[in-house]
Amino acid sequence: MFQSTSSFNNRSAKPIASAFLAGDIILGGLFPVHHKGIGEQPCGEINTDRGIERLEAMLFTIDEINRDPSILPGIHLGASLYDTCARGTYALEQSLEFIRASFYSLDTSEFVCSDGSQATAKLSPTKVTGVVGGSYSTVSMQVANLLRLFKLPQVSYASTSASLSDKTRYDYFLRTVPPDTLQAKALVDIVQEFNWTYVSTVSSEGEYGSSGIDYFQQEARAKNICIAANVKIPAKSTNATFDRTIRDLLEKPEAKVVIVFVRIEDAKGLLDAATRFNLTGQHVWVASDAWGRQDAPVKDNQLAAQGAITLELQSTPIKTFESYFQNLNPRGNKRNPWFREYWEAINKCSWKENKYTSTSRNIRYCTGAEKLTRKITQQEGKVQFIYDAVYALAIALDTMQKTLCPNTTRLCRAMERIDGERLLKDFLLNVSFNGKCLIELY
Ligand SMILES: N[C@@]1(C(=O)O)CC2(CC2)[C@H]2[C@H](C(=O)O)[C@H]21
């Protein structure tokens, strides 16, 4: 049984949308379904690059595990997935849904109504056993600070900031991707490979950009690579910010190579400014995984971006996910509450079921016959890491169940309330993949 749910948190009347799959054990998930909003708006446009496909990758993996008789054979895995809007504070609010059940008492004896009748439990919040996500390091950090208080293991599939390796601060945080210390080394290797010795750097202020570029500069200096301009892009940036960045780079014309360790939105801002300055080929951009294989920065900036070298983490596309994802359709995909919005954005059409909708001439209505056609090489670069994260939790839970409940394939008394500390230390950290996943937990 599955449903897309809306629940009301106790601070606002705004319903919280989530994708929910019922199950005996529920895994939480956090995905940047929408981009950050502008101004006071927490959420912006649907994230057609790194949101829906990743969320569907988790649902797909859970379906696959539930069909696999060798993992949790007597237990149905469920999910409770939320949108982070790529924003730490918003993600924190959504993550409260994961722990509300920890406070929720099913014993309604304390709920006596004024007429003496007995209140009944209306909504028993779903307790999750582990959380997959988030994407952005800034999101994962804020969420990790909350989940650790409730001993909830968290496995990110995309957060690469080196700070998250500090287990004195993030003791319940794991990830299926390598830290940026390795990405910084890779960037230095590229610079050395081309015998470049004088480069400029551009980085986004904030955890990902600042720590990533610091590691690069440490590695570069150790290899006698000199840093020309070292430009920081503030969190709240405008076109003028990026114009200033380009001017700073142009003041060091000998440094043709620019190391770019910025958020995806800043990569687009930088190239938009390069286009405004009619820069075509003056610089060789060498960028980290935020730019990676994303189209957004390069769209409309092909001349300014030509010759760029961008890093994406090495991953293997999940072939079976391709047919699953390409066959999704809003009519059939009711468990993902954001899929229709995604479909409209991808197909540039409006999905209206309301038969009284105005027949405005300038709206192209979706027919439902559109297809998410693409080649497998276009599979989002971190889908494998989501697959790995879900399997890591599932294999750990399977081993825990076989250890604590040896006489049954179902949940026994010892797993009625799953001990997150034991799940993490005795099982998750000892997960070994039998060919299912190729990446260690970092
Ligand atoms: N590696 C990232 C991080 O924040 O740790 C850099 C990024 C901000 C652009 C997001 C990438 C992604 O979601 O694939 C993460």
The ligand as an ORCA input file, in Angstrom:
! r2SCAN-3c Opt
* xyz 0 1
  N      28.594     17.399     -3.461
  C      27.603     18.451     -3.217
  C      27.579     18.795     -1.710
  O      26.896     19.773     -1.352
  O      28.248     18.077     -0.938
  C      27.926     19.668     -4.047
  C      26.583     20.162     -4.527
  C      26.180     21.455     -4.071
  C      26.332     21.148     -5.511
  C      25.650     19.013     -4.443
  C      26.051     17.782     -5.055
  C      24.933     16.857     -5.520
  O      23.840     16.934     -4.936
  O      25.175     16.060     -6.457
  C      26.240     18.011     -3.668
*
